[in-house]
Amino acid sequence: MSNVAADKFAHRPNVDGTFDSICRVCFRTIVKSEKEESLASCEPVHECLPMTPGSNDRALRLLELRTFA
């Protein structure tokens, strides 16, 4: 994985033995895989979607939690 991709995506292990790739910019889960090595192949094609006010988007909820915590 390149340094840019390493900075933009975080890998999270799940209790079921799978791994998630999460965008650090929009906080969306990009891909879930049984092998962590395969996450990187999907990351370069990810494009962050713009958030709209009032959406129920997970990223917006995370931002609200950070703001009011």
ABEGO torsion letter per residue (X at the ends): XBAAAAAABBBBBBAAGBBBBBBAAAGBBABBBABAAAAAAAAAABBBBBBBBGBABAAAAAAAAAAAX
